[in-house]
Amino acid sequence: MRITILVLVLFFSCQTTFAQQIDTGENPPYEWNWTRDGIWTGTAMAANGLGLYFIINKDGISDAELQSIVADEDNISGINRWAAGNSSETAGKISDIPFYLSFAAPLALFFDDEVNDNSGLVLGIFLETMATSGAMYTITAGLVDKSRPYVYAEDYDYDRRVGASGQRSFFSGHTLMTATATFFVAKVYQDFNPGSSKIPYFYAGAALLPAAVGFLRIQAGQHFLTDVLIGYGLGALSGYFIPHLHKKRKHKMSVLPVNGIDFQGKEYTGLSLRYRF
């Protein structure tokens, strides 16, 4: 639920800025199509709302269902079983810090003059990217029932174990959104600064921060390893490829006027047909 609310706040705070500034920079690597991107972003925002509806109306479990889930712990796959029973609230609180900060991650890009000159364009694509990831999470979390690791912790708060939130382990929204934001920042910096020696550092940060968040979410008993891996993968793909889809297409074929002097010393004019492989 918090992810959808944050995406909505981001939308209303950014829409005026990027509406006024899109396409104002000089020769940015990206382009914005109001029809395509307006429909895409609007649909993603609507999907976030639908997912939020599903989450709000999600049911908890009965005591009998809880006992059945706990009794079935040995049937959890080996890759996940070690996390069953985790319930560190400290780890959960720490994981919230980079999660919330990730929504402000693009601000770091505006220290770069090239990006700053196209701030509206970048914010528009960022909103579209985060809304897309948010929609993937909320719809899935609202429709899929999977017990969180803390549900298996018999000394944990009973109301939380049987509550609806306890059935939203699949998949990790914190990891998803953090990876989306960090890989978005790395990709945008790369596209605005091709060949920069700083690019590997941006990608290192993009990879490490959501990995740390995922680890903390497992320790908190919020998710199993596979939930974190799926969230990480989807976030990285979204953060990297949605900006990539906005890159300007270079036309392979071009016709240009030419003029000059031939080997006999005579002036000529004509057209040049060029094809880029």
DABEL-V980555 format. One record per helix or strand. SS is the DSSP state (hx for helix, st for strand). FROM is the first residue (numbers start at 1). TO is the last residue. If there is no record, write none. Layout:
SS|FROM|TO  SS|FROM|TO
This chain:
hx|2|21  st|30|30  hx|34|56  hx|63|71  hx|73|75  hx|78|81  hx|89|102  hx|105|111  hx|113|116  hx|119|143  st|146|146  hx|149|152  hx|158|162  hx|164|167  st|168|168  hx|173|192  hx|199|219  hx|225|245  st|247|247  st|253|261  st|267|275
